C-alpha cells in the first residue's frame, strides 16, 4: 500500500504542478472489462458513472498491492537481488500490471506515446518502486532486542 500511495502522490503532484487533468484510462478500462466480461456495472446515468469512477482507481490499487505481495513472496523464498534490481523489477511489474490490461483492451497504445507521456507514466511507477522496495527492506531488518523495545516503550509512556 505504501508504494501505491507514493505512486498516487506523485501523480497528483504532477497534475497540480502541470495543471494536467486526471487520466480517464482507468474508467475506460473498467468499461471495457465490463463489456468483455459481460459483467455489468449496476445502475444508470450518474449513479453508474460514479461507480465506474470509483472502480477505476481500484484497478490501480489492486495492481500495486498485487505486485508488492508478489515481491514479498519472492523475498520469503530467498530472492534478494539488491535495491536497484528490486526497484527495476517493481517498476516494470507495476507498469505491466497497470498498462498491460489497458493495452490489451485497446484503451491505450504505449507505442504511440510521446516522451512526456512516458515520463508522466514512468516517474510515478519509479516512486512506487522506491517506496515498495524500501518497505520490504525495512521488513527484512532484524528486530530490535527486547531491551531496546522496553526502553522505547518506557520512553513513550507505555
N, CA and C atoms as a LAMMPS dump frame, in Angstrom:
ITEM: TIMESTEP
0
ITEM: NUMBER OF ATOMS
474
ITEM: BOX BOUNDS ff ff ff
-5.0000000000000000e+02 5.0000000000000000e+02
-5.0000000000000000e+02 5.0000000000000000e+02
-5.0000000000000000e+02 5.0000000000000000e+02
ITEM: ATOMS id mol type element x y z
1 1 1 N 0.815 -1.191 0
2 1 2 C 0 0 0
3 1 3 C 0.866 1.264 0
4 2 1 N 2.015 1.199 0.667
5 2 2 C 2.884 2.375 0.729
6 2 3 C 3.362 2.765 -0.672
7 3 1 N 3.705 1.776 -1.48
8 3 2 C 4.148 2.061 -2.846
9 3 3 C 3.045 2.678 -3.683
10 4 1 N 1.836 2.156 -3.538
11 4 2 C 0.699 2.684 -4.284
12 4 3 C 0.394 4.115 -3.844
13 5 1 N 0.533 4.385 -2.557
14 5 2 C 0.331 5.748 -2.059
15 5 3 C 1.376 6.691 -2.649
16 6 1 N 2.625 6.232 -2.724
17 6 2 C 3.685 7.058 -3.32
18 6 3 C 3.389 7.328 -4.796
19 7 1 N 2.9 6.322 -5.512
20 7 2 C 2.537 6.498 -6.919
21 7 3 C 1.422 7.537 -7.047
22 8 1 N 0.385 7.391 -6.235
23 8 2 C -0.738 8.335 -6.299
24 8 3 C -0.289 9.754 -5.961
25 9 1 N 0.521 9.892 -4.915
26 9 2 C 1.002 11.229 -4.539
27 9 3 C 1.8 11.869 -5.666
28 10 1 N 2.65 11.088 -6.299
29 10 2 C 3.462 11.611 -7.401
30 10 3 C 2.576 12.025 -8.567
31 11 1 N 1.57 11.217 -8.876
32 11 2 C 0.655 11.552 -9.971
33 11 3 C -0.132 12.823 -9.666
34 12 1 N -0.651 12.927 -8.446
35 12 2 C -1.426 14.12 -8.073
36 12 3 C -0.547 15.363 -8.033
37 13 1 N 0.692 15.215 -7.592
38 13 2 C 1.618 16.353 -7.6
39 13 3 C 1.886 16.804 -9.036
40 14 1 N 2.065 15.841 -9.941
41 14 2 C 2.258 16.167 -11.361
42 14 3 C 1.047 16.923 -11.903
43 15 1 N -0.156 16.463 -11.559
44 15 2 C -1.365 17.141 -12.01
45 15 3 C -1.406 18.575 -11.481
46 16 1 N -1.061 18.749 -10.215
47 16 2 C -1.097 20.081 -9.604
48 16 3 C -0.04 21.008 -10.212
49 17 1 N 1.169 20.483 -10.427
50 17 2 C 2.252 21.321 -10.956
51 17 3 C 2.045 21.692 -12.417
52 18 1 N 1.622 20.724 -13.228
53 18 2 C 1.47 20.983 -14.661
54 18 3 C 0.068 21.406 -15.061
55 19 1 N -0.872 21.287 -14.134
56 19 2 C -2.248 21.651 -14.453
57 19 3 C -2.898 20.691 -15.427
58 20 1 N -2.432 19.452 -15.417
59 20 2 C -3 18.474 -16.345
60 20 3 C -4.21 17.798 -15.706
61 21 1 N -5.132 17.318 -16.531
62 21 2 C -6.319 16.643 -15.981
63 21 3 C -5.981 15.23 -15.529
64 22 1 N -6.863 14.672 -14.742
65 22 2 C -6.722 13.275 -14.338
66 22 3 C -6.909 12.39 -15.567
67 23 1 N -6.251 11.26 -15.571
68 23 2 C -6.399 10.306 -16.662
69 23 3 C -7.765 9.638 -16.582
70 24 1 N -8.353 9.429 -17.724
71 24 2 C -9.632 8.724 -17.777
72 24 3 C -9.442 7.245 -18.131
73 25 1 N -8.191 6.837 -18.369
74 25 2 C -7.958 5.454 -18.794
75 25 3 C -8.423 4.411 -17.777
76 26 1 N -8.313 4.652 -16.459
77 26 2 C -8.838 3.629 -15.539
78 26 3 C -10.344 3.403 -15.701
79 27 1 N -11.095 4.485 -15.885
80 27 2 C -12.537 4.344 -16.055
81 27 3 C -12.877 3.659 -17.385
82 28 1 N -12.162 4.02 -18.43
83 28 2 C -12.396 3.385 -19.732
84 28 3 C -12.058 1.893 -19.639
85 29 1 N -11.016 1.579 -18.876
86 29 2 C -10.64 0.175 -18.675
87 29 3 C -11.766 -0.592 -17.993
88 30 1 N -12.369 -0.001 -16.971
89 30 2 C -13.492 -0.649 -16.286
90 30 3 C -14.641 -0.871 -17.26
91 31 1 N -14.921 0.127 -18.082
92 31 2 C -15.986 -0.008 -19.093
93 31 3 C -15.692 -1.169 -20.037
94 32 1 N -14.448 -1.238 -20.537
95 32 2 C -14.083 -2.297 -21.482
96 32 3 C -14.123 -3.669 -20.818
97 33 1 N -13.637 -3.737 -19.57
98 33 2 C -13.698 -5.003 -18.833
99 33 3 C -15.145 -5.453 -18.658
100 34 1 N -16.004 -4.498 -18.361
101 34 2 C -17.427 -4.794 -18.194
102 34 3 C -18.01 -5.344 -19.493
103 35 1 N -17.673 -4.702 -20.606
104 35 2 C -18.163 -5.157 -21.913
105 35 3 C -17.652 -6.554 -22.252
106 36 1 N -16.338 -6.754 -22.104
107 36 2 C -15.719 -8.029 -22.49
108 36 3 C -16.178 -9.181 -21.605
109 37 1 N -16.324 -8.914 -20.306
110 37 2 C -16.707 -9.969 -19.378
111 37 3 C -18.216 -10.171 -19.284
112 38 1 N -18.943 -9.219 -19.843
113 38 2 C -20.407 -9.228 -19.771
114 38 3 C -20.91 -9.144 -18.326
115 39 1 N -20.072 -8.546 -17.473
116 39 2 C -20.473 -8.261 -16.097
117 39 3 C -20.796 -6.773 -16.049
118 40 1 N -22.05 -6.467 -15.921
119 40 2 C -22.489 -5.08 -15.988
120 40 3 C -22.207 -4.337 -14.69
121 41 1 N -21.826 -3.086 -14.838
122 41 2 C -21.725 -2.198 -13.686
123 41 3 C -23.153 -1.731 -13.426
124 42 1 N -23.671 -1.986 -12.221
125 42 2 C -25.088 -1.682 -11.978
126 42 3 C -25.397 -0.186 -11.969
127 43 1 N -26.652 0.103 -12.2
128 43 2 C -27.13 1.482 -12.171
129 43 3 C -27.213 2.065 -13.561
130 44 1 N -27.657 3.319 -13.586
131 44 2 C -27.723 4.031 -14.852
132 44 3 C -27.371 5.484 -14.611
133 45 1 N -27.047 6.154 -15.688
134 45 2 C -26.745 7.574 -15.621
135 45 3 C -25.607 7.907 -14.666
136 46 1 N -25.836 8.929 -13.872
137 46 2 C -24.8 9.44 -12.966
138 46 3 C -24.372 8.407 -11.926
139 47 1 N -25.323 7.628 -11.44
140 47 2 C -25 6.618 -10.429
141 47 3 C -24.022 5.58 -10.996
142 48 1 N -24.254 5.136 -12.213
143 48 2 C -23.358 4.17 -12.851
144 48 3 C -21.994 4.793 -13.1
145 49 1 N -21.973 6.025 -13.605
146 49 2 C -20.7 6.707 -13.862
147 49 3 C -19.906 6.89 -12.568
148 50 1 N -20.588 7.167 -11.476
149 50 2 C -19.908 7.302 -10.183
150 50 3 C -19.3 5.976 -9.752
151 51 1 N -20.011 4.891 -10.01
152 51 2 C -19.461 3.574 -9.672
153 51 3 C -18.209 3.298 -10.505
154 52 1 N -18.272 3.613 -11.778
155 52 2 C -17.12 3.41 -12.657
156 52 3 C -15.959 4.29 -12.205
157 53 1 N -16.252 5.524 -11.811
158 53 2 C -15.205 6.425 -11.32
159 53 3 C -14.563 5.88 -10.049
160 54 1 N -15.318 5.154 -9.241
161 54 2 C -14.754 4.532 -8.045
162 54 3 C -13.992 3.262 -8.355
163 55 1 N -14.478 2.49 -9.31
164 55 2 C -13.817 1.236 -9.673
165 55 3 C -12.502 1.469 -10.421
166 56 1 N -12.418 2.537 -11.206
167 56 2 C -11.21 2.812 -11.984
168 56 3 C -9.954 2.858 -11.134
169 57 1 N -9.907 3.708 -10.116
170 57 2 C -8.705 3.755 -9.271
171 57 3 C -8.448 2.45 -8.513
172 58 1 N -9.504 1.702 -8.225
173 58 2 C -9.301 0.427 -7.532
174 58 3 C -8.501 -0.555 -8.368
175 59 1 N -8.568 -0.434 -9.708
176 59 2 C -7.771 -1.323 -10.555
177 59 3 C -6.279 -1.057 -10.337
178 60 1 N -5.917 0.215 -10.195
179 60 2 C -4.519 0.555 -9.915
180 60 3 C -4.082 0.105 -8.54
181 61 1 N -4.962 0.276 -7.552
182 61 2 C -4.643 -0.198 -6.201
183 61 3 C -4.434 -1.707 -6.199
184 62 1 N -5.297 -2.42 -6.895
185 62 2 C -5.161 -3.88 -6.955
186 62 3 C -3.835 -4.279 -7.604
187 63 1 N -3.449 -3.592 -8.673
188 63 2 C -2.183 -3.903 -9.348
189 63 3 C -0.996 -3.63 -8.42
190 64 1 N -1.039 -2.501 -7.716
191 64 2 C 0.061 -2.151 -6.822
192 64 3 C 0.194 -3.1 -5.646
193 65 1 N -0.918 -3.435 -5.028
194 65 2 C -0.892 -4.355 -3.888
195 65 3 C -0.46 -5.745 -4.338
196 66 1 N -0.936 -6.179 -5.499
197 66 2 C -0.557 -7.491 -6.021
198 66 3 C 0.94 -7.556 -6.299
199 67 1 N 1.492 -6.513 -6.925
200 67 2 C 2.93 -6.502 -7.219
201 67 3 C 3.74 -6.516 -5.929
202 68 1 N 3.327 -5.73 -4.948
203 68 2 C 4.029 -5.722 -3.659
204 68 3 C 3.973 -7.084 -2.985
205 69 1 N 2.809 -7.732 -3.044
206 69 2 C 2.661 -9.062 -2.453
207 69 3 C 3.549 -10.08 -3.167
208 70 1 N 3.6 -10.004 -4.493
209 70 2 C 4.46 -10.924 -5.249
210 70 3 C 5.928 -10.721 -4.89
211 71 1 N 6.329 -9.475 -4.706
212 71 2 C 7.715 -9.214 -4.317
213 71 3 C 7.982 -9.742 -2.905
214 72 1 N 7.001 -9.616 -2.017
215 72 2 C 7.145 -10.164 -0.668
216 72 3 C 7.276 -11.678 -0.688
217 73 1 N 6.482 -12.337 -1.527
218 73 2 C 6.561 -13.794 -1.661
219 73 3 C 7.931 -14.185 -2.211
220 74 1 N 8.428 -13.467 -3.202
221 74 2 C 9.746 -13.765 -3.777
222 74 3 C 10.836 -13.616 -2.716
223 75 1 N 10.724 -12.581 -1.894
224 75 2 C 11.713 -12.395 -0.823
225 75 3 C 11.63 -13.513 0.205
226 76 1 N 10.417 -13.932 0.541
227 76 2 C 10.296 -15.004 1.528
228 76 3 C 10.867 -16.317 0.991
229 77 1 N 10.936 -16.435 -0.336
230 77 2 C 11.542 -17.605 -0.962
231 77 3 C 13.061 -17.452 -1.098
232 78 1 N 13.594 -16.302 -0.652
233 78 2 C 15.041 -16.106 -0.669
234 78 3 C 15.575 -15.2 -1.758
235 79 1 N 14.713 -14.641 -2.603
236 79 2 C 15.176 -13.779 -3.693
237 79 3 C 15.451 -12.378 -3.162
238 80 1 N 16.717 -11.977 -3.165
239 80 2 C 17.119 -10.647 -2.692
240 80 3 C 18.255 -10.128 -3.586
241 81 1 N 17.91 -9.623 -4.754
242 81 2 C 18.942 -9.213 -5.708
243 81 3 C 19.6 -7.878 -5.391
244 82 1 N 19.071 -7.122 -4.451
245 82 2 C 19.599 -5.797 -4.141
246 82 3 C 18.592 -4.715 -4.494
247 83 1 N 18.811 -3.534 -3.933
248 83 2 C 17.847 -2.445 -4.053
249 83 3 C 17.586 -2.056 -5.511
250 84 1 N 18.631 -1.9 -6.298
251 84 2 C 18.466 -1.45 -7.688
252 84 3 C 17.697 -2.481 -8.518
253 85 1 N 18.112 -3.729 -8.451
254 85 2 C 17.421 -4.769 -9.227
255 85 3 C 15.978 -4.931 -8.743
256 86 1 N 15.772 -4.891 -7.424
257 86 2 C 14.413 -4.94 -6.878
258 86 3 C 13.573 -3.783 -7.415
259 87 1 N 14.185 -2.603 -7.46
260 87 2 C 13.481 -1.415 -7.952
261 87 3 C 13.1 -1.535 -9.417
262 88 1 N 13.997 -2.074 -10.214
263 88 2 C 13.708 -2.274 -11.641
264 88 3 C 12.555 -3.264 -11.801
265 89 1 N 12.596 -4.354 -11.056
266 89 2 C 11.533 -5.364 -11.138
267 89 3 C 10.2 -4.759 -10.692
268 90 1 N 10.215 -4.002 -9.594
269 90 2 C 8.979 -3.382 -9.099
270 90 3 C 8.433 -2.374 -10.099
271 91 1 N 9.3 -1.576 -10.701
272 91 2 C 8.86 -0.585 -11.685
273 91 3 C 8.242 -1.268 -12.899
274 92 1 N 8.958 -2.232 -13.456
275 92 2 C 8.461 -2.926 -14.649
276 92 3 C 7.19 -3.702 -14.319
277 93 1 N 7.167 -4.349 -13.178
278 93 2 C 5.968 -5.094 -12.783
279 93 3 C 4.76 -4.196 -12.629
280 94 1 N 4.96 -3.035 -12.007
281 94 2 C 3.844 -2.095 -11.831
282 94 3 C 3.398 -1.516 -13.172
283 95 1 N 4.343 -1.222 -14.048
284 95 2 C 3.983 -0.719 -15.384
285 95 3 C 3.168 -1.754 -16.154
286 96 1 N 3.6 -3.001 -16.092
287 96 2 C 2.875 -4.064 -16.796
288 96 3 C 1.516 -4.295 -16.146
289 97 1 N 1.493 -4.268 -14.809
290 97 2 C 0.241 -4.508 -14.098
291 97 3 C -0.822 -3.452 -14.356
292 98 1 N -0.388 -2.23 -14.605
293 98 2 C -1.36 -1.164 -14.864
294 98 3 C -1.591 -0.948 -16.355
295 99 1 N -0.527 -0.879 -17.129
296 99 2 C -0.665 -0.59 -18.555
297 99 3 C -0.997 -1.816 -19.396
298 100 1 N -0.623 -2.995 -18.924
299 100 2 C -0.885 -4.219 -19.674
300 100 3 C -2.359 -4.422 -19.987
301 101 1 N -3.22 -4.432 -18.955
302 101 2 C -4.647 -4.611 -19.245
303 101 3 C -5.218 -3.506 -20.138
304 102 1 N -4.765 -2.269 -19.927
305 102 2 C -5.273 -1.167 -20.752
306 102 3 C -4.854 -1.335 -22.211
307 103 1 N -3.65 -1.852 -22.422
308 103 2 C -3.159 -2.068 -23.779
309 103 3 C -3.911 -3.222 -24.434
310 104 1 N -4.071 -4.323 -23.71
311 104 2 C -4.775 -5.49 -24.243
312 104 3 C -6.219 -5.142 -24.597
313 105 1 N -6.848 -4.302 -23.77
314 105 2 C -8.244 -3.918 -24.006
315 105 3 C -8.387 -2.8 -25.044
316 106 1 N -7.267 -2.294 -25.568
317 106 2 C -7.32 -1.245 -26.582
318 106 3 C -7.619 0.138 -26.032
319 107 1 N -7.423 0.326 -24.728
320 107 2 C -7.659 1.637 -24.113
321 107 3 C -6.514 2.59 -24.441
322 108 1 N -5.31 2.048 -24.513
323 108 2 C -4.133 2.852 -24.815
324 108 3 C -3.151 2.018 -25.626
325 109 1 N -2.209 2.69 -26.257
326 109 2 C -1.157 2.01 -27.004
327 109 3 C 0.161 2.718 -26.703
328 110 1 N 0.96 2.171 -25.785
329 110 2 C 2.211 2.828 -25.405
330 110 3 C 3.153 3.12 -26.572
331 111 1 N 2.998 2.416 -27.676
332 111 2 C 3.853 2.679 -28.849
333 111 3 C 3.587 4.057 -29.444
334 112 1 N 2.435 4.627 -29.138
335 112 2 C 2.074 5.932 -29.7
336 112 3 C 2.339 7.081 -28.725
337 113 1 N 2.819 6.777 -27.521
338 113 2 C 3.022 7.819 -26.514
339 113 3 C 4.199 8.725 -26.868
340 114 1 N 4.033 9.994 -26.572
341 114 2 C 5.125 10.958 -26.69
342 114 3 C 6.032 10.811 -25.467
343 115 1 N 7.218 11.409 -25.549
344 115 2 C 8.178 11.326 -24.433
345 115 3 C 7.562 11.841 -23.129
346 116 1 N 6.801 12.937 -23.195
347 116 2 C 6.196 13.496 -21.974
348 116 3 C 5.17 12.543 -21.377
349 117 1 N 4.511 11.755 -22.221
350 117 2 C 3.561 10.754 -21.728
351 117 3 C 4.288 9.638 -20.982
352 118 1 N 5.429 9.216 -21.543
353 118 2 C 6.222 8.184 -20.881
354 118 3 C 6.741 8.682 -19.532
355 119 1 N 7.232 9.918 -19.513
356 119 2 C 7.733 10.48 -18.25
357 119 3 C 6.609 10.543 -17.22
358 120 1 N 5.441 11.025 -17.641
359 120 2 C 4.295 11.139 -16.733
360 120 3 C 3.861 9.772 -16.207
361 121 1 N 4.136 8.701 -16.943
362 121 2 C 3.766 7.358 -16.506
363 121 3 C 4.882 6.677 -15.722
364 122 1 N 6.126 6.836 -16.158
365 122 2 C 7.237 6.121 -15.525
366 122 3 C 7.597 6.724 -14.166
367 123 1 N 7.608 8.037 -14.049
368 123 2 C 8.031 8.663 -12.785
369 123 3 C 7.189 8.194 -11.594
370 124 1 N 5.851 8.19 -11.671
371 124 2 C 5.085 7.661 -10.538
372 124 3 C 5.355 6.175 -10.261
373 125 1 N 5.607 5.41 -11.314
374 125 2 C 5.913 3.998 -11.112
375 125 3 C 7.289 3.816 -10.465
376 126 1 N 8.219 4.72 -10.747
377 126 2 C 9.509 4.703 -10.039
378 126 3 C 9.307 5.02 -8.556
379 127 1 N 8.449 5.998 -8.267
380 127 2 C 8.144 6.32 -6.865
381 127 3 C 7.534 5.108 -6.17
382 128 1 N 6.654 4.413 -6.874
383 128 2 C 6.069 3.175 -6.351
384 128 3 C 7.178 2.189 -5.988
385 129 1 N 8.098 1.987 -6.917
386 129 2 C 9.16 1.003 -6.72
387 129 3 C 10.062 1.371 -5.55
388 130 1 N 10.479 2.626 -5.484
389 130 2 C 11.356 3.051 -4.387
390 130 3 C 10.681 2.812 -3.041
391 131 1 N 9.423 3.196 -2.925
392 131 2 C 8.722 3.029 -1.653
393 131 3 C 8.49 1.551 -1.342
394 132 1 N 8.08 0.781 -2.325
395 132 2 C 7.817 -0.638 -2.103
396 132 3 C 9.083 -1.368 -1.658
397 133 1 N 10.184 -1.137 -2.348
398 133 2 C 11.437 -1.808 -2.004
399 133 3 C 11.948 -1.318 -0.647
400 134 1 N 11.79 -0.046 -0.351
401 134 2 C 12.206 0.478 0.947
402 134 3 C 11.429 -0.192 2.08
403 135 1 N 10.125 -0.34 1.909
404 135 2 C 9.308 -1.004 2.932
405 135 3 C 9.716 -2.47 3.059
406 136 1 N 9.883 -3.158 1.944
407 136 2 C 10.293 -4.563 2.003
408 136 3 C 11.658 -4.709 2.667
409 137 1 N 12.588 -3.81 2.363
410 137 2 C 13.9 -3.84 3.026
411 137 3 C 13.748 -3.632 4.532
412 138 1 N 12.874 -2.707 4.915
413 138 2 C 12.639 -2.452 6.337
414 138 3 C 12.05 -3.665 7.042
415 139 1 N 11.211 -4.394 6.361
416 139 2 C 10.627 -5.597 6.95
417 139 3 C 11.648 -6.713 7.086
418 140 1 N 12.705 -6.675 6.269
419 140 2 C 13.747 -7.698 6.324
420 140 3 C 14.74 -7.47 7.466
421 141 1 N 14.826 -6.25 7.983
422 141 2 C 15.812 -5.949 9.019
423 141 3 C 15.511 -6.74 10.281
424 142 1 N 16.576 -7.144 10.991
425 142 2 C 16.343 -7.867 12.244
426 142 3 C 15.615 -6.972 13.247
427 143 1 N 14.771 -7.589 14.045
428 143 2 C 14.026 -6.835 15.052
429 143 3 C 14.965 -6.359 16.149
430 144 1 N 14.556 -5.243 16.81
431 144 2 C 15.32 -4.743 17.953
432 144 3 C 15.286 -5.77 19.077
433 145 1 N 16.292 -5.712 19.904
434 145 2 C 16.31 -6.618 21.058
435 145 3 C 15.192 -6.231 22.017
436 146 1 N 14.812 -7.15 22.889
437 146 2 C 13.737 -6.895 23.857
438 146 3 C 14.078 -5.707 24.74
439 147 1 N 15.359 -5.569 25.129
440 147 2 C 15.77 -4.442 25.973
441 147 3 C 15.569 -3.107 25.271
442 148 1 N 15.875 -3.045 24.008
443 148 2 C 15.683 -1.811 23.241
444 148 3 C 14.208 -1.477 23.138
445 149 1 N 13.386 -2.51 22.902
446 149 2 C 11.935 -2.278 22.823
447 149 3 C 11.402 -1.746 24.147
448 150 1 N 11.849 -2.352 25.251
449 150 2 C 11.379 -1.885 26.568
450 150 3 C 11.757 -0.43 26.79
451 151 1 N 12.991 -0.046 26.398
452 151 2 C 13.444 1.33 26.57
453 151 3 C 12.532 2.295 25.807
454 152 1 N 12.271 1.975 24.534
455 152 2 C 11.437 2.868 23.734
456 152 3 C 9.999 2.905 24.227
457 153 1 N 9.48 1.778 24.693
458 153 2 C 8.122 1.761 25.221
459 153 3 C 8.02 2.597 26.491
460 154 1 N 9.015 2.489 27.399
461 154 2 C 9.006 3.307 28.616
462 154 3 C 9.123 4.787 28.276
463 155 1 N 10.006 5.089 27.322
464 155 2 C 10.205 6.497 26.937
465 155 3 C 8.914 7.077 26.345
466 156 1 N 8.118 6.218 25.705
467 156 2 C 6.864 6.685 25.105
468 156 3 C 5.716 6.661 26.119
469 157 1 N 6.008 6.193 27.348
470 157 2 C 4.984 6.19 28.39
471 157 3 C 4.073 4.981 28.319
472 158 1 N 4.534 3.901 27.717
473 158 2 C 3.683 2.698 27.609
474 158 3 C 4.144 1.643 28.572
